[in-house]
Amino acid sequence: MNGVVKRTDIGVAGYLLAAIMFLIIPMPSFMLDIMLAFNISIALVILMNCLFSTEVLQMSNFPTILLFSTIFRISLNVSSTRLILTTGNPGNVVSTFGQFVGGNDIIIGAIVFIILIIVQFVVINKGTERVAEVTARFTLDAMPGKQMAIDADLNTGAITDKEAIAARQKLQDESNFFGSMDGATKYVKGDATAGLIITFVNLLGGTTMGILRQGMAAGDALNQYGILTIGDGLASQIPSLSISLATGILITKGSKEADFSGTLIRQLFGVPKVLFIVGAALMLLGVSTPLNTLLFLGFGGMFIIAGLSMQRSIGEETIEQEVAEEEEAAEEIRRPENVVSLLSVDPIELEFGYGIIPLADVNQGGDLLDRVVMIRRQIALELGTVVPIIRLRDNIQLNPNQYIIKIKGIQVTEGEIMFDHYMAMNPGYVEEEITGIETFEPSFHLPALWITESQRERAESLGYTVVDPPSIIATHLTEVIRSHISELLTRQDVQNLVDNLKETNPVLVDELIPSQLGLGEVQKILQNLLKEGISIRDLLSIFEILADRSSTTRDTDVLTEYVRQGLKRAISGRYFAPNEENVVITVDPKVEQEIMSSIKQTEQGAYLTLDPQRVRAIMDATEEQTKKMEEQGRTPIVVCSPIVRMYFKKLADDYFDDLVVVSYNEVESNVELKSLGMVSV
């Protein structure tokens, strides 16, 4: 594809090369006429495109267009100057601009040219340059806020992932455009300055050539070459003025998507009252002053008639709008309900009562949406997986200050906050108590107190942990996501992770999937890791272990254990402190042997055939040891043999919430373990 030369490529390259060639090769006068006419037409095309573009990004390449047209116009200036000085015949276009537009008089032409330069240089260029500079600064400053607004809309479900990507790209394109335009306006300013200098050089050089080479009188030489010079300047500056005007129009439009001409007319002549007042004022001036009575009465009457017409048009539009709204409402009632949209289930939902709405409303100072964005980033960094879109909805059926969290449409937990209050929790060492409303922290069910704003400073000084309502909800939501992240990992999510890894390690991915493991098997292994809080961010190491081990077994549980052992640095670093004594619970070898003896292997995997009473006895012994550690303020950690770990963990999952079970092969060599107790029956 890159080797194919398109017509557009040839056209753009030819336009630019022509400008360079005109600076070097003398051009006959008839060719100069063609190029000057072409230059005027291109300037008008640019002006009309800028006028009728509905948004600035439709002219996103305008800075480049500006540069190309400026170079082309300057090359024509050089060619016309060469013809004026050598032959005195720069062609029909230059002569016509000097004689017809300039009135065939050097003084009139000079005055017209100077006025044109002043308008372009002082008014249009100066204003455009300032607007471009300010717009670029404000556009860049507003980018972080706009990006956060896009993230907030994405999290609330107002836009889809595809729409969010398009919005971010458009925001980036606008930033690049206005940044480029800030510099590109310097081309316009420099072009006007160069045109002025070239004109004076032409005038001086032409007059000198006429006197010295052609033996003309000074007055005749000045008049003849002056008219040609003014014609050359006008032929160049009128297209330059058009492009300067186009630049100003494009910059001052901003980035609003609108029909500029229609909007402009509506804003000027859309209010009948204004037209009536202007019409009456003009008629009054025509009657009470020596001004042309017929002219001002005519204009005044036109404005009054236009006002009456606009008033009638507005009335008709209002009636049509009301009828359209009624018809749309009736059609909505008659339309059969589209139940397909009701079948989709959101992975994560946060529903709240109307009392919590201010926390989620950005216009009321709420930052809950921003916190949701940070939760997704935090989980991605911590566990290496992308959290699905979190839908935030208000629910009038809930209590005002109540909220519930749903996973795949099913409520898994709930909480309640007190608006304008703070939650204070005793970390365990605060002796002095404060007054408040007793409650429980929803994430970890710890005892807490609701306190007022006036008590906050004192509670913090005493050592209490004080959090505000948005932080309570965000923490609760984070913990719920962590505990359910394994079931939220879909095959599509795994495919996205695989595609991302394949960009840098295609050989590894091709070796593993699908020849050794299917996508569903990889999903199961990653879910097993996430279920126990093991990060899958180092997907490269995980896939390398799986590629090495999957040739001997395809049992996802066994492969999970191999991966855990390969990630022992991360697991050991999470639960143990190196070069320190770490207190743990061990498992009696007899119990381990009993568990191993009860394992039955089938084609669908392995399972335990332990007697329920023995299972209960083992778990009772485990509970006894975990309570000892909890009484000492320690997190219970069970350490056992590698071959027993996954089976012991499966037994413990039915009796304990998030009991940490690791094998000896998952502990680094520099970690010292001390057994506080042993699980024995």
Number of C-alpha atoms within 10 A of each C-alpha: 4 4 5 7 9 8 9 9 11 10 11 12 11 12 14 14 12 18 20 15 13 19 18 12 10 14 18 14 20 13 12 23 18 13 17 24 15 12 20 19 13 15 23 17 15 21 22 13 15 25 19 16 18 18 18 22 18 12 16 17 13 21 20 13 14 21 16 15 22 20 18 21 24 20 19 24 24 18 23 31 24 19 18 24 20 13 9 17 17 27 21 14 21 27 21 18 23 29 18 13 18 23 15 21 17 22 15 16 26 20 13 17 22 16 12 18 22 14 14 23 21 13 11 20 25 17 15 26 22 13 19 24 18 13 20 23 15 12 21 16 12 13 16 11 10 15 16 14 15 20 20 22 16 22 22 20 16 12 16 14 13 10 13 17 14 12 16 17 12 13 20 15 14 21 21 15 21 27 19 18 28 21 15 21 26 15 19 27 19 14 23 24 13 13 21 17 11 19 23 15 14 25 24 15 16 25 25 19 19 20 16 13 10 10 11 16 13 13 10 13 21 21 18 20 26 26 28 33 35 33 29 29 29 28 25 25 23 18 24 24 24 20 26 26 21 24 27 23 19 24 23 14 17 16 16 11 12 13 13 18 13 10 11 11 10 12 10 10 15 18 14 19 15 14 22 19 14 17 23 17 14 19 20 15 16 20 14 9 9 8 11 11 16 12 13 19 20 14 17 24 18 15 22 21 16 18 23 16 12 19 16 13 12 15 11 12 12 12 11 12 12 12 12 12 12 12 12 12 12 11 11 11 10 9 9 8 10 7 8 7 8 8 7 10 12 16 18 24 22 20 21 26 19 18 18 24 18 15 17 23 13 15 9 10 10 16 17 23 25 16 18 24 17 14 19 20 15 15 18 16 14 15 19 18 23 19 21 17 19 24 20 19 17 17 17 12 10 15 14 19 16 19 23 20 24 20 21 15 13 14 14 12 15 18 17 21 23 18 17 11 18 24 26 28 22 19 11 9 9 12 9 10 10 14 11 15 13 12 17 16 18 20 18 10 9 12 13 21 20 24 21 18 12 9 16 18 12 12 21 13 9 15 17 23 16 19 15 17 19 20 16 19 23 18 17 20 24 18 14 18 22 19 15 16 21 21 16 19 20 15 15 11 16 20 15 13 17 20 14 13 16 15 10 11 13 13 10 15 20 12 14 20 16 12 10 18 18 12 15 14 19 24 20 20 22 23 23 19 20 22 17 16 19 19 21 21 15 12 16 17 14 20 20 16 19 24 17 12 16 17 12 9 12 16 15 21 18 18 20 22 21 21 22 22 21 18 21 19 14 17 19 21 14 11 14 19 15 16 11 12 13 16 19 22 23 23 21 15 14 12 17 19 11 13 18 17 12 13 15 11 10 8 6 7 12 14 13 16 13 15 10 9 9 14 16 14 15 20 21 16 17 24 16 14 22 22 14 15 18 11 9 8 10 13 16 22 20 25 23 22 17 16 14 19 18 19 18 24 18 13 15 20 12 9 14 13 9 14 16 17 20 25 20 16 20 23 23 17 12 11 15 15 20 12 14 15 20 18 24 18 13
